[in-house]
């Protein structure tokens, strides 16, 4: 992404809860669909699709690219921050660019609502990532309430500026010299370890000042910008003691944590899953806390926000302390039930990521760096590269954790893992476009389809449901091939007694030619890949359509399609 980030929004309520069907029962009966219909438009707004009438003409790359960008932009609630930084800086005597650099280092200028990832670390809030007592103190100094400082961008920036103003007085800083603010920057980072402070000051905050940063709203308006400046922090530079390469993963920096122990012997201690976490903070603060003996927690790896750096804290052969839950296979589609009741730390490898469960999207470079790491781990330990062996922290510990959050792009992530491992022949198209790589895969549905997650075992983050009847209203799973090729097609659905026993799934090539159709019984064989057959596709955008045109009563499910 270079020095430019897209700015993402304030409210994620739809993505977190309101757009999903949580009705209990065996399945999505026609009666259950009526109250959900009103939520369909909101679900599509978070990236699950758009009415077929609004889709670009087949084979028009420019129109398809524009449509994909509109879909991504529709997921954002942008706001402009440039004026807010300038006003707060002037009000409290803090350089506006310093405020911007701190905000960028903490949250990437996203308005986050932090959660607890590490016990003892207060959640971060707002553009400036303010936490705990500091948030309350900054709010009081700025004359706003703590709730305003948590939830309103301008109040959050003002609270941070007020806090920095106080510290500048306490430290006797020369406010006119940008480099002289470094001690206040170190205090803002919150770390007690001088090595971590140095990394935060030099790389995270003053790195942003030296290199420049910018963000734009989807309409092209400037959200915030830092012009590159030749400025050096007046603070001790990071030492060379972290320059050792990881033995397990050579691209990583070895930053050892004391918080680990030995794995059990036998199958109970063999690494067989990878657990994905979000730090609920920035990268340097994350590895700094996990290498602190007082924290009592760790992870095997931490990936930074730009994807430019990975730290290894615990050897893969050892047991990191990254998940506080006994394993329950019912939370993971019945995978590895022989491990039920054991500590999940015994047999997992944990990867933290700089960022927040509440953020609206994850940087592509960070996702790619993490995918390369997981590919390497999977090769070393023979771990299957699928959704039930590469899992979310919140999936295994749902009572107290949600990370990495609803907008982690699982399908794109798994595709990248497989691509990095030489399995590039595989493309997975999920029913949630937020999980898809828009250059490779997308789903399109009309307004009659409803987003649901009421039956467990779905792929990704949910699925679409509709009634079976003789209408031309299919859910289209599009995938791009650079050259003509014969590919096997698999489909995934959730099984229940209200499903149609003869759901048509139809393959079309990039010219719109029908290649074949298979009718499947969606009352059985749920929560796994079901092979439909092999078809000769053309270069360009091909598609597989889950059709409603069937005389078998019930509902049809459009969940995910795999191309291999």
C-alpha positions in Angstrom: 0.0 0.0 0.0 3.1 2.3 0.1 2.5 5.5 2.0 -1.2 5.7 1.3 -4.0 4.2 3.3 -7.7 4.2 2.7 -9.5 5.6 5.7 -12.1 3.4 7.2 -15.1 4.1 9.3 -16.7 4.7 12.6 -19.6 2.3 12.9 -19.3 -1.4 12.4 -22.6 -2.4 14.0 -23.9 -4.1 10.8 -20.8 -6.1 10.3 -20.7 -7.1 14.0 -24.3 -8.2 14.5 -27.3 -6.6 13.0 -27.0 -8.0 9.5 -26.8 -11.7 10.5 -29.7 -14.0 11.1 -29.3 -15.6 14.5 -32.7 -17.3 14.6 -32.4 -20.6 16.5 -33.7 -23.8 14.8 -32.9 -26.4 12.3 -32.5 -24.0 9.4 -33.8 -21.0 7.4 -37.4 -21.9 6.9 -39.5 -19.7 4.6 -41.3 -18.3 7.6 -38.0 -17.2 9.1 -37.0 -15.4 6.0 -39.7 -12.7 6.1 -38.3 -10.7 9.1 -34.8 -11.0 7.6 -35.7 -9.4 4.2 -35.5 -5.9 5.6 -31.9 -6.6 6.6 -30.8 -7.8 3.2 -30.0 -4.3 1.9 -27.8 -3.6 4.9 -26.0 -6.9 4.4 -25.3 -6.1 0.8 -23.9 -2.7 1.9 -21.2 -4.5 3.9 -20.0 -6.2 0.7 -22.0 -9.3 0.2 -23.2 -8.3 -3.3 -25.4 -6.0 -5.3 -28.5 -6.3 -7.4 -27.9 -8.1 -10.7 -29.4 -5.2 -12.7 -26.5 -2.9 -11.4 -23.7 -5.3 -12.4 -21.3 -4.4 -15.3 -21.5 -6.0 -18.7 -19.7 -9.3 -18.8 -16.2 -8.9 -20.1 -15.9 -5.2 -19.6 -12.8 -4.9 -17.4 -13.1 -1.1 -16.8 -16.7 -1.4 -15.7 -15.9 -4.4 -13.5 -13.0 -2.6 -11.8 -15.2 0.5 -11.2 -18.0 -1.7 -9.8 -15.5 -3.5 -7.5 -14.1 -0.2 -6.2 -17.7 1.1 -5.5 -18.4 -2.1 -3.6 -15.3 -1.6 -1.5 -16.0 2.1 -0.9 -19.6 1.3 0.2 -18.1 -0.6 3.2 -16.4 2.5 4.5 -17.8 5.4 6.6 -15.1 8.0 5.9 -14.5 11.2 7.8 -12.0 14.0 7.2 -9.4 14.6 9.9 -7.0 17.2 8.5 -8.8 20.1 10.0 -9.3 18.3 13.3 -5.6 17.7 13.6 -4.8 21.4 12.7 -7.3 22.8 15.2 -6.3 20.5 18.1 -2.7 21.2 17.5 -3.2 25.0 17.5 -5.4 24.8 20.6 -3.0 22.9 22.7 0.4 23.9 21.2 1.2 20.5 19.7 2.6 20.2 16.1 -0.3 19.0 14.0 2.0 16.6 12.1 3.1 15.0 15.3 -0.5 14.4 16.2 -1.1 12.8 12.8 2.0 10.6 13.1 0.9 9.4 16.5 -2.6 8.6 15.2 -1.2 6.8 12.2 1.2 4.8 14.3 -1.6 3.8 16.7 -4.5 3.1 14.4 -3.7 4.0 10.8 -6.2 6.8 11.3 -9.1 4.4 11.9 -11.7 5.2 14.5 -11.3 2.0 16.6 -13.3 0.6 19.4 -10.8 -1.5 21.2 -11.4 -4.8 22.9 -9.4 -6.8 25.5 -6.7 -9.0 23.9 -4.2 -9.0 26.8 -5.4 -9.0 30.4 -4.1 -6.0 32.2 -4.0 -3.8 29.0 -6.9 -1.4 28.7 -8.7 -1.3 25.3 -7.7 1.5 22.9 -10.3 3.9 21.5 -10.5 6.4 18.6 -8.1 7.7 16.0 -5.4 8.2 18.6 -5.7 4.8 20.3 -6.3 6.3 23.8 -6.6 3.9 26.7 -7.7 3.7 30.3 -6.7 6.4 32.7 -4.9 8.3 29.9 -8.1 8.6 28.0 -10.0 9.9 31.0 -7.2 12.3 31.9 -7.0 13.6 28.3 -10.8 14.0 28.1 -10.8 16.0 31.4 -8.0 18.2 30.1 -9.8 18.8 26.8 -13.1 19.5 28.5 -15.0 16.5 27.0 -16.5 13.4 28.5 -14.7 10.0 28.4 -17.5 8.7 26.2 -17.0 11.6 23.8 -13.3 10.9 23.7 -14.0 7.2 23.0 -16.6 7.7 20.3 -16.1 11.1 18.6 -13.1 11.6 16.3 -12.6 15.3 17.1 -13.0 14.8 20.8 -10.5 11.9 20.7 -7.9 14.0 18.8 -8.4 16.9 21.2 -8.0 14.6 24.3 -4.7 13.3 22.9 -3.4 16.8 22.1 -4.4 18.0 25.6 -2.4 15.1 27.2 0.7 15.9 25.0 0.4 19.5 26.0 0.6 18.5 29.7 3.5 16.3 29.1 5.4 18.9 27.1 5.2 21.2 30.2 6.2 18.5 32.6 9.2 17.5 30.4 10.2 21.0 29.6 10.2 20.4 25.9 11.2 22.9 23.2 7.9 22.9 21.4 9.3 24.6 18.3 11.6 21.6 17.4 9.7 18.5 16.2 12.6 16.2 17.2 12.4 17.5 20.8 9.0 16.0 21.2 10.5 12.4 21.2 10.3 11.9 25.0 6.6 12.7 25.0 6.2 10.3 22.0 7.9 7.6 24.0 5.5 8.2 26.9 2.5 8.0 24.6 3.6 4.6 23.3 3.2 3.3 26.9 6.1 0.8 26.9 8.5 0.7 29.9 11.3 -1.2 28.0 13.8 1.3 26.5 14.2 -1.0 23.5 10.5 -0.9 22.7 10.4 2.8 23.3 13.2 3.3 20.8 11.4 1.2 18.1 8.2 3.1 18.6 9.8 6.5 18.5 12.2 6.0 15.6 10.3 3.6 13.4 6.6 4.1 14.1 6.1 7.8 14.8 9.1 9.6 13.4 9.2 7.0 10.5 5.8 8.3 9.5 7.1 11.9 9.7 10.1 11.2 7.6 8.4 9.1 4.9 5.0 11.0 4.9 1.6 9.4 5.0 -1.8 10.2 3.4 -5.3 8.9 3.3 -8.3 9.7 1.2 -12.1 9.2 1.5 -13.8 7.1 -1.2 -14.9 10.3 -2.9 -11.3 11.4 -3.3 -11.4 14.1 -0.6 -8.2 14.3 1.5 -8.7 12.8 4.9 -5.3 13.5 6.3 -1.7 13.9 5.1 1.8 14.2 6.4 4.4 15.8 4.1 7.8 14.0 4.3 10.2 15.9 6.5 13.9 15.5 7.3 13.4 15.2 11.1 15.3 13.1 13.6 14.0 12.3 17.1 16.1 13.4 20.1 16.0 9.9 21.6 18.3 6.9 21.8 18.2 4.8 18.6 17.2 1.1 18.7 20.1 -1.1 19.6 21.4 -4.0 17.4 20.3 -6.7 19.8 17.2 -7.5 17.8 18.9 -8.0 14.5 19.0 -11.8 14.9 17.0 -13.8 12.3 14.5 -16.3 13.4 15.6 -20.0 13.1 12.1 -21.2 12.3 11.2 -18.4 9.8 14.3 -16.6 8.5 12.4 -13.4 7.3 11.4 -12.8 11.0 13.4 -11.0 13.6 14.0 -13.0 16.8 12.7 -11.1 19.8 12.6 -13.8 22.5 9.8 -13.9 25.1 10.3 -15.5 28.5 6.6 -16.5 28.6 6.6 -20.0 27.2 7.1 -23.6 28.3 7.4 -27.1 26.7 4.7 -28.7 24.7 3.3 -32.0 25.9 4.7 -35.1 24.2 2.8 -37.0 21.6 -0.2 -35.9 19.6 -1.4 -33.5 22.3 1.7 -31.3 21.7 2.1 -31.6 17.9 1.4 -28.3 16.3 -1.8 -28.9 14.3 -3.5 -25.5 14.1 -2.6 -21.8 13.6 -4.5 -19.3 15.6 -5.0 -15.8 14.2 -5.1 -12.8 16.7 -5.3 -9.0 16.5 -3.1 -7.2 19.0 -5.7 -4.5 19.8 -2.8 -2.1 19.4 0.2 -1.3 17.2 3.0 -3.7 16.4 5.8 -2.5 18.6 3.6 -2.1 21.6 2.3 -5.6 20.9 5.6 -7.5 20.8 6.9 -5.3 23.6 4.1 -6.5 25.9 4.5 -10.1 24.9 8.2 -10.1 25.6 7.6 -8.6 29.1 7.8 -11.2 31.8 5.2 -9.3 33.8 2.6 -9.8 31.1 2.4 -13.5 31.5 1.4 -13.9 27.8 3.1 -14.4 24.5 2.6 -15.5 20.9 4.9 -17.3 18.5 4.8 -14.4 15.9 3.7 -10.8 15.5 3.1 -9.3 12.0 3.3 -5.5 11.6 0.7 -3.3 9.9 2.6 -2.7 6.7 3.7 -6.3 6.3 7.3 -5.1 6.2 8.3 -6.9 9.5 7.6 -10.0 11.4 8.8 -10.8 14.9 9.2 -14.3 16.4 8.9 -14.4 20.1 8.6 -18.1 20.9 10.1 -21.1 19.0 7.5 -23.1 17.2 8.6 -26.2 19.1 7.6 -24.6 22.4 4.2 -23.7 23.8 3.4 -20.0 23.7 0.7 -18.6 26.0 -1.7 -17.0 23.5 -5.1 -18.5 24.1 -6.9 -18.9 27.4 -9.3 -21.7 26.5 -9.6 -25.4 26.5 -10.2 -26.8 23.1 -13.8 -27.6 22.1 -14.2 -29.1 18.6 -17.9 -28.2 18.5 -16.7 -24.6 18.0 -14.6 -25.7 15.0 -16.8 -27.9 12.8 -16.0 -31.1 14.6 -12.3 -30.8 13.8 -9.7 -32.8 15.9 -12.2 -33.8 18.6 -9.6 -36.1 20.1 -8.0 -32.9 21.5 -11.2 -31.8 23.4 -10.6 -30.5 26.9 -6.8 -29.9 26.3 -5.4 -26.4 26.5 -5.5 -24.9 23.0 -1.9 -23.7 23.6 -0.6 -27.3 23.6 -1.1 -27.9 19.9 -1.4 -24.4 18.3 0.9 -21.7 16.9 -0.3 -18.2 17.6 0.2 -15.2 15.3 -0.6 -11.7 16.5 -1.2 -8.9 14.0 -0.8 -5.2 14.6 -4.4 -3.8 14.5 -7.9 -4.1 15.9 -10.8 -6.5 15.7 -13.0 -3.4 15.1 -11.2 -2.1 12.1 -13.1 -2.0 8.8 -10.4 -3.8 6.7 -6.9 -5.1 6.9 -3.9 -3.9 4.8 -3.3 -6.2 1.9 0.5 -6.2 2.5 -0.1 -7.3 6.1 -2.4 -10.1 5.0 0.2 -11.2 2.4 3.0 -11.2 4.9 0.9 -13.3 7.3 -0.1 -15.7 4.5 3.6 -16.3 3.7 4.3 -17.0 7.3 1.4 -19.5 7.7 2.4 -21.2 4.5 5.8 -21.8 6.0 4.3 -23.0 9.3 1.9 -25.4 7.5 4.8 -26.9 5.5 6.9 -27.4 8.6 4.2 -29.2 10.6 2.0 -30.7 8.0 -1.0 -28.5 9.0 -3.9 -28.5 6.4 -4.4 -25.0 4.9 -8.1 -24.7 5.5 -10.6 -22.7 7.7 -10.6 -25.4 10.4 -6.8 -25.6 10.9 -6.2 -21.8 10.4 -8.7 -20.4 12.9 -9.6 -17.2 14.7 -8.8 -16.6 18.3 -12.5 -15.6 18.8 -13.6 -18.9 17.3 -11.9 -21.0 19.9 -12.5 -18.5 22.8 -15.8 -17.0 22.0 -16.8 -16.1 25.6 -14.2 -13.4 25.9 -12.6 -12.7 22.5 -13.7 -11.7 19.0 -10.4 -11.2 17.3 -9.3 -10.8 14.5 -12.8 -9.5 14.0 -15.6 -9.7 11.4 -13.6 -8.0 8.6 -10.6 -10.3 8.6 -10.6 -11.5 4.9 -10.6 -15.2 5.5 -11.2 -16.4 1.9 -8.6 -14.1 0.4 -6.2 -15.0 3.3 -6.6 -18.8 2.7 -6.2 -18.3 -1.1 -3.0 -16.3 -0.4 -1.7 -19.0 1.9 -2.3 -21.7 -0.7 -0.9 -19.6 -3.5 2.3 -19.0 -1.5 2.5 -22.8 -0.9 2.3 -23.5 -4.6 -1.4 -24.3 -4.7 -2.2 -21.4 -7.0 -4.6 -23.5 -9.0 -7.2 -23.0 -6.2 -9.6 -20.1 -6.0 -12.3 -19.8 -3.3 -15.2 -17.5 -3.9 -17.0 -16.7 -0.6 -20.6 -15.3 -0.3 -19.1 -12.3 1.6 -17.2 -10.1 -0.8 -15.2 -8.7 2.2 -13.5 -12.1 2.2 -12.7 -12.1 -1.5 -9.8 -10.7 -3.5 -11.6 -8.4 -5.9 -9.1 -9.0 -8.6 -9.8 -12.7 -8.5 -13.2 -13.4 -7.1 -16.6 -11.8 -6.3 -20.2 -12.8 -5.5 -23.3 -11.1 -6.9 -26.9 -11.5 -5.7 -30.1 -9.6 -6.2 -32.1 -8.0 -3.4 -34.2 -11.1 -2.9 -31.3 -13.0 -1.3 -30.9 -12.7 2.4 -27.7 -13.0 4.4 -27.8 -15.6 7.2 -25.6 -17.5 9.6 -28.3 -19.4 11.6 -27.0 -22.8 10.7 -23.4 -23.5 11.8 -20.7 -24.9 9.6 -20.8 -22.2 6.9 -17.7 -21.2 5.0 -16.2 -17.8 5.9 -18.6 -15.5 7.7 -22.1 -16.6 6.6 -24.1 -17.4 3.5 -27.1 -16.4 1.4 -30.5 -18.0 1.4 -33.5 -17.8 -0.8 -36.7 -19.8 -1.6 -36.7 -22.4 -4.4 -39.0 -21.4 -7.3 -39.0 -21.1 -11.1 -37.3 -17.7 -11.4 -34.1 -16.5 -13.1 -32.5 -15.2 -9.9 -29.3 -17.0 -9.2 -26.4 -16.2 -6.9 -23.3 -15.7 -9.1 -19.9 -16.7 -7.9 -17.5 -15.1 -10.4 -13.8 -16.0 -10.7 -11.0 -14.7 -13.0 -8.7 -17.0 -15.0 -5.8 -15.4 -16.9 -5.9 -18.2 -19.5 -8.4 -20.9 -20.6 -8.2 -24.0 -18.4 -10.2 -27.0 -17.3 -11.1 -26.6 -13.6 -12.8 -28.8 -11.0 -15.7 -27.0 -9.2 -16.6 -27.7 -5.6 -19.5 -26.2 -3.6 -20.0 -25.6 0.1 -23.4 -25.2 1.9 -24.9 -25.7 5.3 -27.3 -28.6 5.5 -30.7 -28.6 7.3 -34.1 -30.1 6.8 -35.6 -27.0 5.2 -33.2 -27.1 2.2 -34.2 -28.0 -1.3 -33.2 -31.6 -2.3 -32.5 -30.5 -5.9 -30.7 -27.2 -5.9 -29.3 -26.5 -9.4 -25.7 -25.2 -9.6 -24.7 -24.1 -13.1 -21.3 -23.4 -14.7 -20.8 -20.7 -17.3 -17.6 -19.7 -19.1 -16.4 -16.1 -19.7 -18.3 -16.0 -23.0 -21.6 -16.7 -21.1 -21.8 -20.2 -22.5 -23.5 -22.7 -20.2 -21.0 -25.6 -19.6 -23.1 -27.8 -17.4 -25.5 -28.1 -14.5 -25.6 -30.3 -11.4 -28.5 -30.7 -9.0 -27.5 -31.2 -5.3 -29.4 -32.2 -2.2 -28.6 -29.5 0.3 -30.3 -31.4 3.2 -27.1 -33.5 3.4 -23.3 -33.3 2.9 -23.2 -29.9 4.6 -20.1 -28.1 5.9 -17.7 -29.6 3.5 -16.6 -29.3 -0.1 -18.8 -31.2 -2.5 -17.3 -31.9 -6.0 -19.7 -30.9 -8.9 -17.4 -31.8 -11.8 -14.8 -30.4 -14.2 -15.5 -27.8 -16.9 -13.5 -26.1 -19.6 -13.5 -22.4 -18.7 -12.2 -19.5 -20.8 -9.8 -16.6 -20.0 -11.6 -13.9 -18.2 -14.4 -13.8 -15.7 -16.2 -17.1 -15.5 -19.0 -17.9 -13.0 -20.8 -20.6 -11.1 -24.5 -19.9 -10.3 -26.5 -21.3 -7.5 -30.0 -21.2 -9.1 -33.4 -21.0 -7.6 -35.0 -22.7 -10.6 -36.2 -26.0 -9.1 -39.4 -27.7 -8.4 -38.0 -29.3 -5.2 -39.5 -27.2 -2.3 -37.5 -25.5 0.4 -34.7 -23.0 0.4 -31.5 -22.9 -1.6 -28.1 -22.0 0.0 -25.3 -20.0 -1.7 -22.3 -20.2 0.6 -18.9 -20.7 -1.2 -17.5 -22.1 -4.4 -14.0 -23.6 -4.9 -12.2 -23.6 -8.3 -9.2 -26.0 -8.5 
